[in-house]
Amino acid sequence: MRLHDGLHRIGNDIVAAYLVVTGDGVTVIDAGLPGHWRELVAELRMLGLGPADVRGVVLTHGDSDHVGFAERLRRDHGVPIHVHGGDAARARGEVSTSPAWGRVRLGPLARFIGYAASRGGLRTAYPREVVEVNDGDVLGLPGTPRVVGLPGHSPGSIAVHVPMVDAIFVGDGLTTRHVLTGRRGPQPAPFTDDPAAALASLDRLVARGIAATWVLPGHGTPWNGGLAEAVRQVRRSRA
């Protein structure tokens, strides 16, 4: 699904991954679920490209519904997988977490579990090797993505800022569709390790003066109302 010149999404509002497409190749931001592989290949084919044109994967954090097809790209096509050092073990499946769920509605929860199961979410292939990155790193990948620390959802959560496509990818730093309640609009994401830290991280994004029209979460409708407004609505929602 094309969002903007050079900016594409695969998946849907339940679980999504993104592609930054340039003349030098493709950067994948998050890797969704294993079954999103077919959608990745189909989206690339539509652009006259293939998996061999992917130059790197950048994970916003290490949760299983974000690492999906990353190992397949690494194993079969030599694509490096980048993740913050604070989430490296999480991305490799070496640690488990059990954050509080909060409020739940059965319908949205069932849709989330059903969709994840239908896309291979119960048989995650965790990356065997990752490249660790840090806050402030500018990666030598298509689109020149910049790593911005966003701890809170997990210790090593990051945002990925790509000015070339006027976008910031926030993973589970916020959501625009709560997978446990179905509520829509910018709001705190569920399964967050430290909700207060996550909110403070969003405030720091705005304070840094990062300008991006597109704010792209791992779950929910793409937001094109700007970063500052998205964070304002997250704060209002939490209040």
WOCOR-V68884 format. One record per run of one state. SS is the DSSP state (hx for helix, st for strand, lp for the rest). FROM is the first residue (numbers start at 1). TO is the last residue. Records with the same first field share a line. If there is no record, write none. Layout:
SS = FROM-TO / FROM-TO
//
This chain:
lp = 1-1 / 5-6 / 12-15 / 23-24 / 30-33 / 47-50 / 59-63 / 68-69 / 78-79 / 92-105 / 119-130 / 134-137 / 139-145 / 150-157 / 166-166 / 172-174 / 178-183 / 188-194 / 208-213 / 218-222 / 224-226 / 239-239
st = 2-4 / 7-11 / 16-22 / 25-29 / 54-58 / 80-84 / 131-133 / 138-138 / 146-149 / 158-162 / 167-171 / 175-177 / 184-187 / 214-217 / 223-223
hx = 34-46 / 51-53 / 64-67 / 70-77 / 85-91 / 106-118 / 163-165 / 195-207 / 227-238
//
